[in-house]
């Protein structure tokens, strides 16, 4: 799907979420979806939006074929839109560390790791804090958990409210950081 210039023929932009829309959560794209996108791109500009960084989104959307994901779409927005691409070129982006400062970031991460170490959860799998350019991703059970383990934790958390309580604590303790 080579990029075509956005001009008079492409006045509309259709954006797709990656996980659970274009692909199963953290899974690969199907050949049928790729073909559908290729045909749609002939009529309108298309883009992807995802919470993961570009590397992880690329793993999902480049699963079939050899074309780079930023060349398959007119627009791409990774890290919840904080890192953007237009026709394969990176757009200006924001940095979470620049926003809060290195010292404050380290204080936040240290607090998170201590809090998670004491949190009683059914399993722990590793990579509890993942830095992304515009945000940090925190997982009480670890980013290395399987999809099944994540699903089970989601049910556990609905009953116990661990993440909601954790967010409340973070917002109170780090109010000056303007966390969302």
C-alpha positions as CSV (number, residue, x, y, z in Angstrom):
1,X,0.0,0.0,0.0
2,X,2.2,2.8,-1.2
3,X,1.3,6.2,0.1
4,X,-0.6,8.5,-2.2
5,X,-0.5,12.2,-1.7
6,X,-3.4,13.5,0.4
7,X,-5.2,15.8,-2.0
8,X,-8.6,16.4,-3.5
9,X,-9.3,12.7,-3.8
10,X,-8.7,12.0,-0.1
11,X,-10.7,14.5,2.0
12,X,-11.7,11.9,4.6
13,X,-9.6,10.2,7.1
14,X,-10.6,6.9,8.7
15,X,-8.8,5.9,11.8
16,X,-8.6,2.4,13.3
17,X,-7.7,1.3,16.8
18,X,-5.1,-1.5,16.6
19,X,-5.9,-3.9,19.5
20,X,-9.3,-5.5,19.2
21,X,-10.2,-3.7,16.0
22,X,-7.5,-4.4,13.3
23,X,-6.0,-7.2,15.3
24,X,-6.8,-9.4,18.3
25,X,-5.2,-7.8,21.4
26,X,-1.4,-7.9,20.9
27,X,-2.0,-10.4,18.1
28,X,-1.2,-10.3,14.4
29,X,-3.2,-8.8,11.6
30,X,-5.1,-11.1,9.3
31,X,-4.5,-11.1,5.5
32,X,-8.2,-10.2,5.1
33,X,-7.9,-7.0,7.1
34,X,-4.7,-6.0,5.2
35,X,-6.6,-6.5,1.9
36,X,-9.6,-4.5,3.2
37,X,-7.3,-1.6,4.3
38,X,-5.5,-1.7,0.9
39,X,-8.8,-1.3,-0.9
40,X,-10.1,1.3,1.5
41,X,-6.9,3.4,1.1
42,X,-7.7,3.8,-2.6
43,X,-10.8,5.8,-1.5
44,X,-9.9,7.6,1.7
45,X,-6.9,8.3,3.9
46,X,-6.4,5.7,6.6
47,X,-4.6,5.7,9.9
48,X,-4.0,3.5,12.9
49,X,-4.2,4.5,16.6
50,X,-2.7,2.4,19.4
51,X,-1.5,2.7,23.0
52,X,1.6,0.7,22.3
53,X,4.8,2.1,20.9
54,X,5.5,1.8,17.2
55,X,7.7,-1.3,17.6
56,X,4.8,-3.3,19.2
57,X,2.3,-1.9,16.7
58,X,4.6,-2.9,13.9
59,X,4.9,-6.4,15.2
60,X,1.1,-6.7,14.9
61,X,0.5,-5.0,11.6
62,X,3.6,-6.1,9.8
63,X,3.0,-9.8,10.7
64,X,2.2,-10.5,7.0
65,X,4.4,-8.9,4.3
66,X,7.5,-6.8,4.3
67,X,6.1,-3.3,4.2
68,X,6.7,-1.0,7.1
69,X,3.6,-0.1,9.0
70,X,4.1,3.7,8.6
71,X,4.1,3.1,4.8
72,X,0.9,1.0,4.9
73,X,-1.1,3.9,6.4
74,X,-1.4,7.7,5.6
75,X,-1.3,8.4,9.3
76,X,-0.3,6.6,12.4
77,X,-0.6,7.4,16.1
78,X,1.3,5.3,18.6
79,X,1.5,5.7,22.4
80,X,-2.1,6.9,22.6
81,X,-1.5,9.6,20.0
82,X,1.6,11.1,21.5
83,X,3.8,9.8,18.7
84,X,2.5,10.5,15.2
85,X,3.4,9.7,11.6
86,X,2.2,11.2,8.3
87,X,3.0,9.4,5.1
88,X,5.9,7.6,6.7
89,X,7.4,10.6,8.4
90,X,7.5,11.1,12.1
91,X,5.6,14.2,13.5
92,X,6.6,16.3,16.4
93,X,6.1,14.4,19.7
94,X,6.0,14.9,23.4
95,X,8.2,13.4,26.0
96,X,6.9,12.3,29.4
97,X,10.3,12.7,31.0
98,X,10.7,16.2,29.6
99,X,7.3,17.0,30.9
100,X,7.9,15.9,34.5
101,X,11.8,16.0,34.7
102,X,14.2,13.1,35.1
103,X,14.5,13.4,38.9
104,X,10.7,13.5,39.3
105,X,10.3,10.6,36.9
106,X,12.7,8.5,38.9
107,X,10.9,9.3,42.1
108,X,7.6,8.3,40.4
109,X,9.0,5.0,39.1
110,X,10.6,4.1,42.4
111,X,7.3,4.7,44.2
112,X,5.4,2.6,41.6
113,X,7.8,-0.3,41.9
114,X,7.6,-0.3,45.7
115,X,3.8,-0.1,45.6
116,X,3.6,-2.9,43.1
117,X,6.0,-5.1,45.2
118,X,3.6,-4.8,48.1
119,X,0.4,-5.3,46.0
120,X,-1.2,-8.7,46.5
121,X,-2.0,-10.0,43.1
122,X,-2.5,-13.6,41.9
123,X,0.6,-13.7,39.7
124,X,3.6,-11.5,38.8
125,X,5.4,-11.9,35.5
126,X,7.9,-9.1,35.0
127,X,8.3,-5.7,33.3
128,X,6.0,-3.8,35.6
129,X,6.9,-0.4,34.3
130,X,7.4,0.3,30.6
131,X,8.6,3.7,29.5
132,X,7.2,5.1,26.3
133,X,8.1,8.4,24.8
134,X,4.9,10.1,25.9
135,X,3.8,8.0,28.9
136,X,4.6,5.1,31.1
137,X,2.7,1.9,31.1
138,X,2.3,0.2,34.5
139,X,1.1,-3.3,34.9
140,X,0.5,-4.8,38.4
141,X,1.0,-8.4,37.1
142,X,3.7,-7.4,34.5
143,X,3.7,-6.8,30.8
144,X,5.2,-10.3,30.3
145,X,1.9,-11.9,31.4
146,X,0.1,-14.0,28.8
147,X,-3.2,-12.8,27.3
148,X,-5.0,-15.4,29.4
149,X,-3.3,-14.2,32.5
150,X,-4.2,-10.6,31.7
151,X,-7.8,-11.6,31.2
152,X,-7.9,-13.4,34.5
153,X,-6.3,-10.4,36.2
154,X,-8.9,-8.1,34.7
155,X,-11.7,-10.2,36.4
156,X,-9.7,-10.3,39.6
157,X,-9.3,-6.5,39.5
158,X,-13.0,-5.9,38.8
159,X,-13.7,-7.6,42.1
160,X,-10.9,-6.1,44.1
161,X,-10.4,-2.6,42.6
162,X,-6.6,-2.7,42.8
163,X,-5.9,-0.5,39.8
164,X,-8.5,2.1,40.7
165,X,-7.1,2.4,44.2
166,X,-3.5,2.6,42.8
167,X,-4.5,5.4,40.4
168,X,-6.1,7.3,43.3
169,X,-2.9,7.0,45.4
170,X,-0.8,8.1,42.5
171,X,-3.0,11.2,41.8
172,X,-2.8,12.1,45.5
173,X,0.9,11.5,46.1
174,X,2.0,13.1,42.7
175,X,-0.7,15.8,42.3
176,X,1.9,18.3,41.1
177,X,2.8,16.0,38.2
178,X,-0.6,16.4,36.6
179,X,-1.0,12.7,35.9
180,X,-3.9,11.5,33.9
